Amino acid sequence: MIKPLNKFMPPIAVLQVPSSENLNETLKRSLNELKSEGYSRDKFPTDDGDVFVSQFDLFKQSRKDGISELSAIFKQVAQEVTAYFCGLSKSESLSLNYSFESWFHFSYYGSSKSVHSHGEYSWAMVYYVDTGDIIDNKKNSGKIRLYNPNKPASVIPDFVNEHLQGAYSSSNITLSPRNGTLIVFPGYLEHEVLTYWGESPRVMVAANCKVT
């Protein structure tokens, strides 16, 4: 009998925040207010096109509606994924320290973010406040792509490597988030945001979480 050994798989979680519609509308108002107040920083070299990048202490902006609620969601999810993937009890997970670096993006027509990682952090987290426009002839518009860390397998022209399925596949993952989707993956995992072709802004909140 074949008994697969499920090892070498990066921990990735994709979840839908329940009843997020009101929160997202509140966040859009608050983030637009921060944007109009000049709460910004220089773009990263990986940011291409028309992108607004906020400062990196978003969760400290509790004077704005919705920010504290979203911060609490991020912390709870970080605790839950840490417990799940590290085999910890709830009390063990809650006893750890979770520190966050947090910011938001407004992405406009033609913008993208090239391949990068957040290597020094335990978790990279991305929440979609508004995924923007769906473009029928641009199926990958604005999607996030996670790159398989098993790079040797992806470049070896071998039948088995090319046909492995599921968790054993050497292919990359391209995700199609919806409003209210929260994606969590290890900071070391390379990823990119594909070119967004919509007219209305695409609004995301991101965070780096360090667990100690």
N, C-alpha and C positions, 0 to 999 in steps of 0.2 A: 504494500500500500504506500502511495506517495504521501509524505507528510511535509508540506512546504514549511520552510523556516522564514517567517516574516520578519526580516531584518533589513537594515540599511534604508528604511523608508522615512523621509522627512515628515515631521508632524504638521499636518495642515488641517485647518478647520474652516468650514464655511457655514455660516448660520444666518438666519433671518430674524432680526429683532422684531418681536411681536408688537402689533399695533403702533408702528413707528410713524404713521402718516402725520399725526399732529406734531410729534417731536421734530420731524423733518421740516415742516413748515415753519416752526419756531426757530429751528437752527438756521434756515435760509435767511430769515430776517436778521438774526443776530450776526451771522457771518457777513452779510452784506453791510451791516452797520460797522463792524470792525474793519472791513475792507475800505469803506468810505472814510474811516478815521485814520487811515494810513498805517494800519497794523500789518506791516509787510516786511519782507526781507528780500535780499537779492536772490534771484533764481539760482538753482544749482546748474552745473555744467550739463547735467543729464536732462534738464528741462528744455524742451525745444518748442518754439512757437509762442503763442499768446497764452501765458499762464500767470495767474496771480498766486504767489506763495506767501502765506502768513508767517508771522514770528512763531517761535517754537515753544511757547508756553500757553497754548490755547486753553488747557484745562484750568489755568489759574484765572481766566477771565470770567469768573463766576457771576460778575455783575450783569452779564448778558444771559438772557433767558435760554434755557435748554442746555447750556454748557455743563453745568453740574450734573444734570441727568445723564448726559452722554458720557461724562467722565466716570460716573458710577457704573455704567454699562460696560465700559472698557475694562475697568478694574475687575468687575465680577467675571467677565468672560476670561480675562487673563488668569484669574484664580482657578476657574473651571478647567481650562485647557491645560494648565500646569498640573493640576491634580490628575486629570485623565491620562496625559501622556507620560507623566513621571511616576504614576502608580502611587499617588499620595491620597491619604484620607482628606476629607473636607477640612478638618481641624488643622492638619499638617499644612495644607495649602494656605489656609487663612493666616497661619503664623509667619509666613514669609513676607518679605518687603517687596512691594511693586512700585517702582518709580517710572514715571512717564515723561517722554519728550513728545509734545503734541502740536499739531498744526493743521491748516486746511489749504486746499487748492481750489481755485476756480479755473477750469480748463475751457478754452474756447476753440473755435474752428481751426483745424490744422495743427493743434498742439499734441505733443506726445512726451513721453519720458523714457529715455533709453535704458538699456540693461544696467542694473546696479544692485547692490545689496545693502543691508543695514547690519553688517557683520558683528559688531560688538554688543548687540542687544539680544536678549532672550527671544523676544517676539516682535515681529513687525505686524501692525494691525491697520486695516483700511476699512473705513465705513463710508457707505455711499448715501449721501443726503439726497442727491438728485443725479441720476445717471444721464440726464439730458435727452437728446433726440435719438430715436432709432432710425437708422438710415438703411433702407431696404437693399441697396446695391453695395453697401459697405458693411458686410456682416461682422467684421472685427472692430468696428469703430469704437474706440475708447476702452476696449476690453483690457483686462490685466492678464499677462502671461507669466507663469511661473516656470522657471527652467529646471529641468531635471539635473540634480547634482551628480548623477552617474554619467559623467561626460565620456569616459572611455567607451562605454557600451554604445553611446549614440553615434560614434564615428567609425566603429568597426563594421565593415560590410559583411555581416554574418546573418544567415537565415534566422536563427533563433533570436538574436538580438533585435532583428527587425520585426519579429512577430510576437514578442512577449506581450502578454495582456495584463490589464489592471495595474496593480501595485508593482508588478515586475517590469512593466514597460519602460523603455528608455526615452519615450516621447515626452514633450513638454505639456503643460496644462494651460489652456486658455479658458478663462472663466468669464461668464456673462452675468455680472451682478445686476441686481434690481435695487430700487430705492429701499433702504433699510437693510441691505446685505452687509455683514461684517465678515471680513476675511482675516484669518490669523495664520501666520507661518513663521518659521524660524528666521532670525535676522540674517543668517548667513545665506539664505536662499536667494539666488539671483532672480530678478523679475524686471518686467518693463510694462509700461502703459502704451498700448498701440494708439496710433493716430486717431484723434477724435474729429469726426466730420460733421457734427451737429452745429446748429446755429445758436441754440440756447446753451447757457453755461452748464458744464458738468461739475458738480460740487462734491468733494470728498474730504473727509477728515481722516488723518493718518496719525499713528503714534508708534513710537519705539518704546518697548517695555523691558526694563531690566529687572530680573527676579534675583533676589539675594536672600 
